[in-house]
Amino acid sequence: MLRYLTAGESHGPALVAIVEGLPAGLPITIENVADELARRRLGFGRGPRMRIEQDEVEFLGGVRHGRTLGSPVAISIRNTEWPKWSEEMSPAPGRTEKPLTTPRPGHADLVGMQKYGFEDARDVLERASARETAARVAVAALAKGLLGHLGVSVLSHVVQMGSVRASADRRPKPTDLDTVDESPVRCFDPDAEAAMIEAVQVAAKDGDSLGGVVEVLAYGVPPGLGSHVHWDRRIDALLAQALMSIQAMKGVELGDGFEVAGRRGSQAHDEILWDDDASAYRRGSTKAGGTEGGMTTGDLLVARVAMKPLSTLNRPVLKTVDVATKQETVSFKERTDVTAVPASGIVAEAMTAMVLAGEALRKFGGDSLAELVRNHDAYLASLG
């Protein structure tokens, strides 16, 4: 079983993560994690904070001489802005001189204040911030490394920004990842890319924000991850929960998802074919997204996740109420972006990779990486 826990606040001294269940012998370096975190800072429409927030990564346990030990892996991502916030976010007893009493619509602010009895929205927003996803991306660097030894590659690309949609016929392969990352909006369709950039520029000029849709692809996934036996082990359900757990996500679909609901059954399913060259079964399409009956089919895994427009705007216009005076006002502006859709793809990759890695460990087992790979290879050999 792969388990992980993150802790830390957006302006705290650091984010930390503990990962339990990784086999011994998995190669990993600080550079591997730092590279993934740098990808998370990509994207046209991000604010200047991405140039400020450098991610200083440190392994605190579970790694020796560039490989995992089989014990829990502890990771720290230090906040380079902490000196500016050390007094405001101090853990020592005290009280802030600048409480935030105007909760922002679309955020966790008001409900979190009600739930926990807080009078200061910062007690909520610091942990609710999408900055927390940096810890998830760090954890996923290990999960991606493990999947790589099983021949699995996970990548993402932006298929919609605002009302601009990319061509459904353009779907990147693992060898295209650099091309996707080089796109300012991480779009694999050059024509749509230009229109997406323009849409972001127009929204920025208006002081507004944009949402969009990211598609996550997993190549080389073996058949049989997940299970039809129990509701909480179905792979599609695990993926949906993981992707929806990302801040600002409002919808998930596997394969053709909601579009399938409008078709007849004869046009809604992936036909089963036999591939003589590979001596393996394959599906004739990806309408189900590479899953059937709560399990992976061995074909391309396809998931899409929809992100709402960011609710903190550069031109605050959304109405709110000051919880201290009960007077109507507009929400305050915490630092924000025009869009974070391109970066959200990296987080979506992370969550998908962690689900697949966890289910691979459940399926194949092994205390060492070598044992896990042997079990995986023997299973695939038995399918013929």
C-alpha positions, 0 to 999 in steps of 0.5 A, a space after each residue: 500500500 502506498 500512503 502519503 501525508 502532507 503538512 504545512 501552510 502556504 506562507 509557513 516555513 515549509 511543506 512536508 510530506 511523508 510517503 510510506 510503502 515504497 519498495 527499497 532500491 528505487 532510484 531517486 534524487 533531489 534533482 528528480 523532485 526539483 525538476 517536477 516542481 519546476 514543471 508545476 511553476 510553468 504556464 502563461 497566466 501565472 503571477 510573479 510569485 512563480 519567480 519568487 517561490 523557489 522550491 528548496 527540496 530536502 530528503 529528511 529520511 528514507 533515502 540513502 545514496 540515491 535510493 529508497 530504503 523501504 522505510 518512510 520517505 520524508 520530504 521538505 520543501 522550504 518556503 523561501 518567503 518565510 522570513 517575510 512571514 515569520 511573525 504573521 505565521 509564527 507558531 508561538 502564542 500571540 495574535 495577529 494585528 491584521 485579521 482577515 475578516 472578508 472571506 472570498 467567494 469561491 474559497 474555503 474561507 467562510 465555511 472553514 471559519 464557521 466549521 473551526 470557529 475561526 475569526 481570521 480567514 488566514 487560519 483557513 486559507 493558508 492550508 486551503 491554498 493550492 501551494 499544498 500541491 507542491 508537496 503532492 508533486 514532490 511525492 509523485 516524483 517518486 511514484 512516477 519513478 516507480 511506474 517508469 520501472 514498470 513501463 508506465 508513463 504519465 503526462 498531461 496537456 491542456 485541451 481547453 482554456 476558457 471557451 477555446 478547445 484544442 483538437 481532439 485528434 491531437 494527443 501527445 505521446 510520452 516522447 512529446 512531453 518536452 513539446 507540451 512543456 515548451 508550450 506557454 499554455 501546455 497545449 499540443 495543438 499549435 492553432 489552439 495554443 495561439 487562441 488560448 494565449 489570446 484568451 488569457 491576455 484578454 482576461 488579464 486586461 479585464 482583471 479577470 480569470 480563466 478556467 479550463 480542462 486538462 487531459 491526463 494520459 497514462 501509457 503502458 498501464 498493465 491490465 487489472 489494476 483496481 478491482 470490480 470486487 469492492 466499491 472503494 477499489 475501483 480504479 475509475 473511482 480512485 482516479 476521480 476522487 484523486 483528481 477532484 481532490 485538487 484545489 479548484 477542480 469541479 468535474 472529472 471524466 474518464 474517456 469520453 465521459 459525459 459525451 457517452 451519455 448522449 450516444 446509443 450503446 452501439 456507439 458507446 463502447 470499446 470493441 475487444 480486438 486481438 493483436 497478433 503482433 503483440 499476442 495481446 488483447 486491445 480495445 479499438 478505441 478509448 471511449 471508456 478511458 482505459 478502464 472497464 468494470 473498475 479495472 484498467 484494461 491495459 490500453 491507454 488511460 484517459 482522464 480529464 479534469 475541469 478547473 474553475 476560473 480562479 476566484 481571487 481576481 486582480 480586479 476584485 468585484 465579487 461581493 462578500 460580507 465582513 464577518 466582524 461588521 456584517 457589512 457588505 464589501 468586496 473580497 480582498 485580493 490575496 496574490 493570484 494568477 489569471 489562470 493556473 490551468 497549465 500548471 494544474 496538469 502537473 498536479 493532475 499527473 501527480 494524482 494519477 501517478 500516485 493512484 496507479 503506483 499505489 494499485 501497482 504495489 497492491 497488485 504486484 507487491 514486493 519489498 524491493 524494486 527488483 521483486 516488484 518488477 519480477 512480479 509485474 513481468 511474470 504477471 504480464 507473461 502469464 496473460 498470453 
